[in-house]
Amino acid sequence: MTQKVRGIGASSGIALGKAFVLPTWEWDVPEEKMDPSDLAREFERLYEGVRSSKDEIEYIKNEIRDMVGTEESTIFDAHLAILEDPVFMNEIQGIIQRQYKAAEVAVKEAIDHFVTMFDLLDDEYMKERALDIKDVGNRLLKHLLGAPEITLPTDTQPYILVAKELSPSQLVHLNPKNVLGIVMLMGGKTSHSAIMARALGIPLVLGLDGKLEKPIQTGDMVIVDGEHGYVYVEPTDEVMVWYEERRHLFLKEADELAKMKDLPAETSDQHRIHLAANISSTRELDIAEHNGAESIGLFRTEFMYMDRTYPPNELEQFTVYKEVAQTFQDRPVIIRTLDIGGDKPMDYLQLPEEDNPFLGYRAIRICLDRTDVFKTQLRAILRASAFGKVKVMFPMISSFEEVAAAKRLLEAAKDELRQEDTAFDEQLPIGIMIEVPAAAAIADLLAEEVDFFSIGTNDLVQYTLAVDRMNEQIAHMYDPYHPAVLRLIRHTVESAKKSGITVGVCGEMAGDPRAVPLWVALGVDELSMSSRSIPRVKAAIRRTAHVTCLEVTKQAFLSRNKAELEQVLHLDQFPSSAPEQTGEKTINF
């Protein structure tokens, strides 16, 4: 029987193949208590297991650095930190000393304790960190018990990997040539496994726990649609053919788009738009170049701060920013300052727990309070500006006062560097993200204070419509083409133009070819998107005309609802639905 299930698309792409179900960890640990005279021996076994685990983690980290990039490989710094965490180790030692239990029993009980505690928290980020605890604990148990690793198929036949959970340690052993796609029952988009799957370019759908009528078995035929979050188990021939054709079309389209890599993003009547890439690590620079990015429109710096016990120092940040600036040489690089919040807790910042972190203490609000952390980053960005066309951008701006305060700190950092006789760009361009309706409403005032705007469509949509797109009950209400959103975007662009500053768009709308007429007609200077979206957006720009876009956009702003907009912008043209299947509804994307 065919099963069609929708989870969370965490790494895009389409994969078709036979499933290999990864067994879960099963440990057989001794139940009996040990003699008190054996305490010293158990402690020594524990310490030896910790040493072996650390050595193994360091080896893995170094082994995969070239494969997934320096930033992604630092995931294993978090694993090392767990083995050095006094709370975790004290829990294990206390069980051994007070309950006279063997080291492996103590480790297993400590893992269960912390995982249960994390799972009880109403915080997705902390729930996902529980997997890191399991991963480290299982590695330690493996050494204490002398057990082998759970291994993947060694033959060369490609497969779809299916697992309840998949740890970073297991992921690093994957051969991307053999693993067509991944299905995970647990996990979320911010999990380390999801980050690594995206870095490796493997389609991934997760969050299927409780949704499957029947468990996936090794050998089952599976389709993974990582873009839309669909998984098919034992699909009908009709669905197989449809997905095979779609995958073929994607590959064919990719070949055609690759031929346009060095052509300008220009309409048939010579209206030009600058296409830039969003990146989170230096590893993505090659991908951006390969897809024809003209610049870096958004360098997300927060991943440098995550999963560690202390913030990155100035030299550490400077080295990364400098590499990006030098790689793109005379092409602009926009570095966004730290954009974190209560939804992504960092112990060393001691962020408060919040009922609604997305509307709380985050981004520029934290930076203006933690000026020590903020100024360190500003100094690093300024120093990197001596090596390329660097720009700085402040996120989550909602008031004039925030811009003024951020600029004062930037000037203070400049003064320090001048006194140290350290080179930097004295004319470093300053920009802000327009992602809060308040900022869009006063865009005309904010435009007088900065050199450029970048419209962050993802947050602007959810804040304008009061819709959390990760909430399944209301996700259907998340509409980037809602008239209110389009009007805020138009006002922002017009305000920028009147003040003579440039304006870009980043977020998912920037990478949507269907939105191209809007950007061309409004006069947006730059679109910044996932590197892999650049070729398709470029193709859409090159096959249209400015005069046509003006007429389409005029009609779009007269539309009162989504149905009318769909007719004007052809929002339903792609992706389309799959053919009807026996006993199932049509696939509606």
C-alpha positions as CSV (number, residue, x, y, z in Angstrom):
1,M,0.0,0.0,0.0
2,T,1.2,3.4,-0.9
3,Q,1.9,5.8,1.9
4,K,2.1,9.6,1.3
5,V,3.3,11.6,4.3
6,R,4.2,15.2,4.7
7,G,7.0,16.2,7.1
8,I,9.5,19.1,7.1
9,G,11.6,19.6,4.0
10,A,15.0,20.4,5.5
11,S,17.3,19.9,2.5
12,S,16.0,20.4,-1.0
13,G,16.1,18.0,-3.9
14,I,14.3,14.9,-5.1
15,A,15.5,11.3,-4.5
16,L,14.0,8.0,-5.6
17,G,15.4,4.6,-4.4
18,K,15.3,1.6,-2.0
19,A,15.3,2.3,1.7
20,F,18.0,1.2,4.1
21,V,16.7,1.6,7.7
22,L,19.4,2.4,10.2
23,P,19.1,0.3,13.4
24,T,18.7,2.2,16.6
25,W,21.3,2.0,19.4
26,E,20.7,-1.0,21.7
27,W,23.0,-1.3,24.7
28,D,23.2,-4.4,27.0
29,V,24.6,-3.0,30.2
30,P,25.2,-5.0,33.5
31,E,22.5,-4.6,36.2
32,E,24.4,-5.8,39.2
33,K,26.1,-3.4,41.6
34,M,29.9,-3.5,41.9
35,D,32.1,-3.9,45.0
36,P,33.1,-0.6,46.6
37,S,36.7,-1.7,46.2
38,D,36.3,-1.5,42.4
39,L,35.4,2.3,42.4
40,A,38.9,3.4,41.4
41,R,38.9,0.9,38.5
42,E,35.5,2.2,37.2
43,F,36.6,5.8,37.4
44,E,39.7,4.9,35.4
45,R,37.6,3.1,32.8
46,L,35.4,6.2,32.6
47,Y,38.3,8.5,32.1
48,E,39.9,6.2,29.5
49,G,36.6,6.1,27.6
50,V,36.3,9.9,27.7
51,R,39.9,10.2,26.4
52,S,39.2,7.8,23.5
53,S,35.9,9.5,22.7
54,K,37.7,12.9,22.5
55,D,40.4,11.6,20.3
56,E,37.8,10.1,18.0
57,I,35.8,13.3,17.8
58,E,38.9,15.3,17.0
59,Y,39.8,12.9,14.3
60,I,36.3,13.1,12.7
61,K,36.3,16.9,12.9
62,N,39.6,17.1,11.0
63,E,38.6,14.4,8.6
64,I,35.4,16.1,7.4
65,R,36.6,19.8,7.5
66,D,37.2,19.7,3.7
67,M,34.0,18.0,3.0
68,V,31.5,20.1,4.9
69,G,33.5,23.3,5.7
70,T,35.1,24.8,8.8
71,E,31.9,26.2,10.2
72,E,29.9,23.0,9.9
73,S,32.8,20.9,11.3
74,T,32.7,23.0,14.5
75,I,29.6,21.1,15.3
76,F,32.0,18.6,16.9
77,D,33.3,21.3,19.2
78,A,29.9,21.2,20.9
79,H,30.4,17.4,21.3
80,L,33.8,17.9,22.9
81,A,32.3,20.5,25.2
82,I,29.7,18.0,26.4
83,L,32.5,15.6,27.5
84,E,34.2,18.5,29.3
85,D,30.9,19.8,30.9
86,P,31.2,19.5,34.7
87,V,27.4,19.0,35.1
88,F,27.4,16.0,32.7
89,M,30.5,14.4,34.1
90,N,29.5,15.1,37.7
91,E,26.2,13.3,37.1
92,I,28.1,10.2,35.8
93,Q,30.6,10.2,38.6
94,G,27.9,10.7,41.2
95,I,26.0,7.6,40.0
96,I,29.2,5.5,40.1
97,Q,30.3,6.7,43.6
98,R,26.9,6.8,45.3
99,Q,25.1,3.9,43.7
100,Y,28.1,1.6,43.0
101,K,27.2,1.2,39.4
102,A,29.5,0.3,36.5
103,A,30.7,3.2,34.3
104,E,28.6,2.2,31.3
105,V,25.4,2.0,33.5
106,A,26.2,5.5,34.9
107,V,26.7,6.9,31.4
108,K,23.5,5.4,30.1
109,E,21.5,6.7,33.1
110,A,23.0,10.2,32.7
111,I,22.1,10.3,29.0
112,D,18.5,9.2,29.8
113,H,18.3,11.9,32.5
114,F,19.5,14.8,30.4
115,V,17.6,13.7,27.3
116,T,14.4,13.4,29.3
117,M,15.0,16.8,30.9
118,F,15.6,18.5,27.5
119,D,12.6,16.8,25.9
120,L,10.3,18.2,28.6
121,L,11.4,21.8,27.7
122,D,9.0,23.6,25.4
123,D,11.8,24.7,23.2
124,E,12.6,23.0,19.8
125,Y,16.2,24.1,19.8
126,M,16.9,22.4,23.2
127,K,15.0,19.3,22.1
128,E,17.3,19.0,19.1
129,R,20.4,19.5,21.3
130,A,19.3,16.4,23.2
131,L,20.4,14.4,20.1
132,D,23.9,15.8,20.6
133,I,23.8,14.4,24.2
134,K,22.8,11.0,22.8
135,D,25.5,11.1,20.2
136,V,28.2,11.8,22.7
137,G,26.9,9.4,25.2
138,N,26.6,6.6,22.7
139,R,30.2,7.2,21.6
140,L,31.3,6.9,25.2
141,L,29.2,3.8,25.7
142,K,30.7,2.3,22.6
143,H,34.2,2.6,24.0
144,L,33.2,1.4,27.5
145,L,31.5,-1.7,26.0
146,G,33.9,-2.3,23.2
147,A,31.0,-2.3,20.7
148,P,31.3,-1.7,17.0
149,E,29.8,1.4,15.2
150,I,26.4,0.9,13.5
151,T,27.6,0.7,9.9
152,L,25.9,1.6,6.7
153,P,25.8,-0.6,3.6
154,T,29.2,-1.1,2.1
155,D,28.1,-2.0,-1.4
156,T,27.9,0.7,-4.1
157,Q,24.1,0.5,-4.6
158,P,22.7,3.9,-3.8
159,Y,19.9,4.0,-1.2
160,I,17.5,6.2,0.8
161,L,18.7,6.3,4.4
162,V,15.9,6.0,6.9
163,A,16.5,6.6,10.6
164,K,14.6,7.6,13.8
165,E,17.4,10.0,14.5
166,L,20.6,10.6,12.8
167,S,23.6,12.1,14.6
168,P,26.3,14.2,13.1
169,S,28.8,11.4,13.9
170,Q,26.7,9.0,11.7
171,L,26.3,11.6,9.0
172,V,30.0,12.2,8.5
173,H,30.5,8.6,7.5
174,L,28.0,8.9,4.6
175,N,29.2,8.8,1.1
176,P,27.0,11.4,-0.7
177,K,27.4,9.4,-3.9
178,N,25.7,6.4,-2.3
179,V,23.1,8.2,-0.2
180,L,20.3,9.5,-2.5
181,G,18.2,11.0,0.2
182,I,17.5,10.9,4.0
183,V,14.2,10.4,5.9
184,M,14.3,11.1,9.6
185,L,11.4,10.5,12.0
186,M,12.6,13.1,14.5
187,G,14.5,16.4,14.4
188,G,14.0,19.9,13.1
189,K,15.4,22.3,10.5
190,T,18.0,23.7,13.0
191,S,19.3,20.3,14.1
192,H,23.0,19.6,13.4
193,S,22.0,16.7,11.2
194,A,19.9,19.0,9.0
195,I,22.7,21.6,8.7
196,M,25.1,18.9,7.6
197,A,22.7,17.3,5.1
198,R,22.3,20.7,3.5
199,A,26.1,21.2,3.4
200,L,26.4,17.7,1.7
201,G,23.6,18.5,-0.7
202,I,21.5,15.4,0.3
203,P,17.7,15.8,0.1
204,L,16.2,15.4,3.6
205,V,12.7,15.2,5.0
206,L,12.3,14.9,8.8
207,G,9.6,15.1,11.4
208,L,7.6,12.0,10.3
209,D,7.2,10.6,13.8
210,G,3.6,9.4,14.4
211,K,2.6,10.2,10.8
212,L,3.4,6.8,9.2
213,E,0.6,4.2,9.2
214,K,3.2,1.5,8.9
215,P,7.0,1.7,9.5
216,I,9.3,2.0,6.5
217,Q,11.2,-1.3,6.0
218,T,14.6,-1.9,4.4
219,G,14.1,-2.5,0.7
220,D,10.9,-0.4,0.4
221,M,10.8,1.9,-2.6
222,V,10.8,5.5,-1.3
223,I,10.6,9.0,-2.8
224,V,12.0,11.9,-0.9
225,D,10.8,15.4,-2.0
226,G,13.1,17.6,0.2
227,E,11.8,20.8,-1.3
228,H,8.1,20.3,-0.3
229,G,8.6,17.8,2.6
230,Y,6.8,14.8,1.0
231,V,7.8,11.2,1.5
232,Y,6.2,8.4,-0.5
233,V,6.6,4.7,0.6
234,E,5.9,2.1,-2.1
235,P,4.5,4.8,-4.6
236,T,2.4,3.8,-7.5
237,D,4.0,3.5,-10.9
238,E,2.2,6.7,-11.9
239,V,3.8,8.7,-9.1
240,M,7.2,7.2,-9.8
241,V,7.0,8.2,-13.4
242,W,5.9,11.7,-12.5
243,Y,8.7,12.2,-10.0
244,E,11.3,10.7,-12.4
245,E,10.2,13.1,-15.1
246,R,10.3,16.0,-12.7
247,R,13.8,15.1,-11.5
248,H,14.9,14.7,-15.2
249,L,13.4,18.2,-15.9
250,F,15.3,19.7,-13.0
251,L,18.6,18.2,-14.2
252,K,17.9,19.3,-17.7
253,E,17.0,22.8,-16.5
254,A,20.1,22.9,-14.4
255,D,22.2,22.2,-17.5
256,E,20.5,24.9,-19.5
257,L,20.8,27.4,-16.6
258,A,24.5,26.7,-16.2
259,K,25.1,28.1,-19.6
260,M,23.9,31.5,-18.4
261,K,26.3,31.7,-15.5
262,D,28.3,34.6,-16.9
263,L,25.4,36.4,-18.6
264,P,23.9,39.5,-16.9
265,A,20.6,39.4,-15.0
266,E,19.0,41.7,-17.5
267,T,15.6,42.0,-19.1
268,S,15.2,42.0,-22.9
269,D,15.0,45.8,-22.8
270,Q,18.2,46.2,-20.8
271,H,16.9,46.6,-17.2
272,R,19.5,45.2,-14.9
273,I,19.1,43.6,-11.4
274,H,22.0,42.6,-9.3
275,L,21.9,38.9,-8.1
276,A,23.6,38.0,-4.9
277,A,24.0,35.0,-2.6
278,N,23.0,34.3,1.0
279,I,25.6,32.3,2.8
280,S,26.2,31.0,6.3
281,S,29.8,29.8,6.0
282,T,32.9,30.2,3.9
283,R,32.3,26.7,2.4
284,E,29.4,28.2,0.5
285,L,31.6,30.6,-1.4
286,D,32.4,28.1,-4.1
287,I,28.7,27.3,-4.5
288,A,27.9,31.0,-4.8
289,E,30.6,31.4,-7.5
290,H,29.5,28.3,-9.4
291,N,25.9,29.6,-9.6
292,G,26.9,33.0,-10.8
293,A,26.5,35.2,-7.7
294,E,27.6,38.7,-8.4
295,S,28.2,39.4,-4.7
296,I,27.3,38.2,-1.2
297,G,24.0,39.9,-0.3
298,L,23.7,38.3,3.2
299,F,26.4,36.7,5.3
300,R,24.7,35.2,8.3
301,T,27.2,35.4,11.1
302,E,25.2,33.8,13.9
303,F,26.4,30.2,13.1
304,M,29.8,31.2,14.3
305,Y,28.3,31.9,17.8
306,M,26.3,28.7,18.1
307,D,27.0,25.4,19.9
308,R,30.0,26.6,21.8
309,T,30.8,27.7,25.4
310,Y,32.1,31.2,24.6
311,P,31.7,33.7,21.8
312,P,34.1,33.8,18.9
313,N,36.9,36.3,19.5
314,E,37.9,39.2,17.2
315,L,40.7,37.3,15.4
316,E,38.5,34.3,14.8
317,Q,35.8,36.4,13.2
318,F,38.2,38.6,11.3
319,T,39.8,35.6,9.7
320,V,36.4,34.4,8.4
321,Y,35.2,37.8,7.2
322,K,38.6,38.5,5.5
323,E,38.4,35.2,3.6
324,V,34.9,36.1,2.2
325,A,36.0,39.6,1.3
326,Q,39.2,38.4,-0.5
327,T,37.3,35.7,-2.3
328,F,34.9,38.2,-3.8
329,Q,37.6,40.9,-4.1
330,D,36.0,44.0,-5.7
331,R,32.4,42.6,-5.5
332,P,30.3,43.7,-2.4
333,V,30.0,41.5,0.7
334,I,27.2,42.4,3.1
335,I,27.9,41.1,6.6
336,R,24.9,41.0,8.8
337,T,25.6,41.4,12.5
338,L,24.6,38.8,15.1
339,D,21.0,37.8,14.6
340,I,20.1,35.5,17.5
341,G,17.5,35.4,20.2
342,G,15.6,33.4,22.8
343,D,14.7,30.8,20.2
344,K,18.4,29.9,19.9
345,P,19.7,29.9,23.4
346,M,23.4,30.4,24.0
347,D,24.4,29.6,27.6
348,Y,27.3,32.1,27.6
349,L,25.0,35.0,26.8
350,Q,22.5,33.9,29.5
351,L,19.5,34.8,27.4
352,P,16.2,34.7,29.3
353,E,13.5,32.1,28.5
354,E,10.6,33.7,26.7
355,D,7.1,32.8,25.9
356,N,7.4,34.3,22.5
357,P,11.1,34.7,21.6
358,F,10.4,35.8,18.0
359,L,8.8,39.0,19.4
360,G,11.3,39.3,22.2
361,Y,14.9,39.8,23.1
362,R,16.8,39.1,19.9
363,A,19.2,40.5,17.2
364,I,20.0,44.2,17.5
365,R,18.2,44.3,20.9
366,I,20.7,41.9,22.4
367,C,23.7,43.6,20.6
368,L,22.8,47.0,22.0
369,D,22.8,45.5,25.5
370,R,25.8,43.3,25.1
371,T,28.1,46.0,23.7
372,D,31.2,43.9,24.5
373,V,30.1,41.1,22.2
374,F,28.7,43.6,19.6
375,K,31.8,45.8,19.5
376,T,34.1,42.7,19.1
377,Q,32.1,41.8,16.0
378,L,32.1,45.4,14.6
379,R,35.9,45.6,15.0
380,A,36.3,42.3,13.1
381,I,34.1,43.5,10.3
382,L,35.9,46.8,10.1
383,R,39.3,45.1,9.9
384,A,38.0,42.8,7.1
385,S,36.8,45.9,5.2
386,A,40.4,46.7,4.3
387,F,40.5,43.5,2.2
388,G,37.4,44.0,0.0
389,K,34.1,45.8,-0.6
390,V,32.6,45.0,2.8
391,K,29.3,46.4,4.0
392,V,27.7,46.0,7.5
393,M,24.0,45.4,8.0
394,F,22.0,45.6,11.3
395,P,19.0,43.1,11.7
396,M,15.6,43.5,13.3
397,I,15.6,47.3,13.3
398,S,12.3,48.7,14.5
399,S,13.2,52.3,15.4
400,F,15.4,55.3,14.6
401,E,17.0,55.1,18.0
402,E,18.3,51.6,17.4
403,V,20.0,52.7,14.2
404,A,21.6,55.7,15.9
405,A,22.8,53.6,18.8
406,A,24.4,51.0,16.5
407,K,26.1,53.7,14.5
408,R,27.5,55.2,17.7
409,L,29.1,51.8,18.6
410,L,30.5,51.5,15.1
411,E,32.1,54.9,15.4
412,A,33.6,53.9,18.8
413,A,35.1,50.8,17.2
414,K,36.5,52.9,14.4
415,D,38.1,55.3,16.9
416,E,39.8,52.3,18.7
417,L,41.2,51.0,15.4
418,R,42.5,54.4,14.4
419,Q,44.3,54.7,17.8
420,E,45.8,51.2,17.1
421,D,46.8,52.3,13.6
422,T,44.7,49.4,12.2
423,A,43.5,49.7,8.6
424,F,39.8,49.7,7.7
425,D,37.4,51.3,5.2
426,E,36.6,54.7,6.6
427,Q,33.5,54.9,4.3
428,L,32.2,51.4,5.3
429,P,28.6,51.4,3.9
430,I,25.9,50.9,6.6
431,G,22.6,49.1,6.0
432,I,19.6,47.8,7.9
433,M,17.2,45.0,7.4
434,I,13.5,45.9,6.9
435,E,11.8,42.9,8.4
436,V,9.6,44.5,11.0
437,P,6.4,46.3,9.9
438,A,7.4,49.3,12.1
439,A,10.6,49.7,10.1
440,A,8.7,49.5,6.8
441,A,6.2,52.1,8.0
442,I,9.0,54.6,8.8
443,A,11.3,53.6,5.9
444,D,11.4,57.2,4.7
445,L,12.9,58.3,8.0
446,L,15.3,55.4,8.3
447,A,16.5,55.9,4.7
448,E,18.1,59.2,5.8
449,E,20.4,57.4,8.3
450,V,21.8,54.5,6.2
451,D,23.3,53.7,2.8
452,F,21.1,50.8,1.9
453,F,18.1,48.7,2.8
454,S,17.6,44.9,2.6
455,I,14.0,43.7,2.8
456,G,13.9,40.5,4.8
457,T,10.7,39.0,3.4
458,N,10.5,35.9,5.6
459,D,10.1,37.8,8.8
460,L,8.3,40.7,7.2
461,V,5.5,38.3,6.1
462,Q,5.1,36.6,9.4
463,Y,5.2,39.8,11.4
464,T,2.8,41.6,9.1
465,L,0.2,38.7,9.0
466,A,0.8,37.5,12.6
467,V,1.4,34.0,11.2
468,D,4.1,31.6,12.3
469,R,4.8,29.6,9.2
470,M,6.2,26.7,11.2
471,N,2.8,26.4,13.0
472,E,0.9,23.7,11.0
473,Q,-2.5,25.0,12.0
474,I,-2.0,28.4,10.4
475,A,0.8,27.8,7.9
476,H,-1.7,28.1,5.1
477,M,-2.2,31.7,6.1
478,Y,1.5,32.5,5.5
479,D,1.2,34.4,2.2
480,P,4.2,36.4,0.8
481,Y,1.8,37.9,-1.9
482,H,-0.7,39.2,0.6
483,P,-1.7,42.8,-0.5
484,A,-0.5,44.2,2.9
485,V,3.0,42.7,2.4
486,L,3.3,43.9,-1.1
487,R,2.3,47.4,-0.1
488,L,4.8,47.5,2.7
489,I,7.5,46.4,0.2
490,R,6.5,49.1,-2.3
491,H,6.6,51.8,0.4
492,T,10.0,50.7,1.5
493,V,11.4,50.7,-2.1
494,E,9.9,54.1,-2.9
495,S,11.4,55.5,0.3
496,A,14.8,54.2,-0.5
497,K,14.6,55.6,-4.0
498,K,13.5,59.1,-2.8
499,S,16.5,59.2,-0.5
500,G,18.9,58.0,-3.1
501,I,20.0,54.8,-1.4
502,T,20.0,51.2,-2.8
503,V,17.4,48.6,-1.8
504,G,17.7,44.8,-2.0
505,V,15.4,41.9,-1.2
506,C,16.5,38.8,0.6
507,G,14.5,35.8,1.8
508,E,12.4,33.2,0.0
509,M,10.6,35.8,-2.2
510,A,13.9,37.0,-3.6
511,G,14.5,33.5,-5.0
512,D,11.0,33.0,-6.4
513,P,11.0,33.5,-10.2
514,R,7.3,34.4,-10.0
515,A,8.1,37.6,-8.1
516,V,10.5,38.9,-10.8
517,P,7.9,41.3,-12.4
518,L,7.4,43.0,-9.0
519,W,11.1,43.5,-8.4
520,V,11.8,44.8,-12.0
521,A,8.8,47.2,-11.9
522,L,9.5,48.5,-8.4
523,G,13.1,49.2,-9.2
524,V,14.7,46.9,-6.7
525,D,18.5,47.0,-7.1
526,E,19.5,43.6,-5.7
527,L,18.0,40.2,-5.0
528,S,19.9,38.0,-2.5
529,M,19.0,34.4,-2.3
530,S,20.1,30.8,-1.8
531,S,22.9,30.3,-4.3
532,R,21.1,27.5,-6.1
533,S,18.1,29.8,-6.8
534,I,20.2,32.3,-8.7
535,P,20.2,30.6,-12.1
536,R,16.4,30.2,-12.2
537,V,15.8,33.8,-11.2
538,K,18.3,35.0,-13.8
539,A,16.5,33.0,-16.4
540,A,13.1,34.6,-15.4
541,I,14.6,38.1,-15.6
542,R,16.2,37.5,-19.0
543,R,13.0,36.2,-20.6
544,T,10.9,39.2,-19.5
545,A,10.7,42.9,-20.4
546,H,10.6,45.9,-18.2
547,V,7.6,47.3,-19.9
548,T,5.7,44.0,-19.4
549,C,6.7,44.0,-15.7
550,L,5.3,47.5,-15.2
551,E,1.9,46.4,-16.5
552,V,1.8,43.2,-14.5
553,T,2.8,44.9,-11.3
554,K,0.1,47.6,-11.9
555,Q,-2.5,44.9,-12.0
556,A,-1.0,43.1,-9.0
557,F,-1.4,46.2,-6.8
558,L,-5.1,46.4,-7.9
559,S,-5.7,42.8,-6.8
560,R,-7.7,42.4,-3.6
561,N,-7.0,38.8,-2.8
562,K,-4.8,35.8,-3.6
563,A,-7.1,34.5,-6.3
564,E,-6.8,37.7,-8.3
565,L,-3.0,37.8,-7.7
566,E,-2.6,34.3,-8.9
567,Q,-4.2,35.2,-12.2
568,V,-1.9,38.3,-12.6
569,L,1.4,36.7,-11.4
570,H,0.6,33.1,-12.4
571,L,1.4,32.0,-8.8
572,D,0.0,28.5,-9.5
573,Q,2.3,27.8,-12.5
574,F,5.0,26.0,-10.5
575,P,5.2,23.7,-8.7
576,S,2.2,21.9,-10.1
577,S,0.4,18.9,-8.7
578,A,1.1,15.3,-9.4
579,P,-1.4,13.1,-11.3
580,E,-4.3,11.4,-9.6
581,Q,-3.5,8.2,-7.9
582,T,-5.7,5.3,-7.0
583,G,-7.0,5.6,-3.4
584,E,-5.3,9.0,-2.9
585,K,-5.9,12.6,-3.4
586,T,-3.9,14.6,-5.8
587,I,-0.5,15.8,-4.5
588,N,-1.1,19.5,-3.7
589,F,2.1,21.5,-3.3
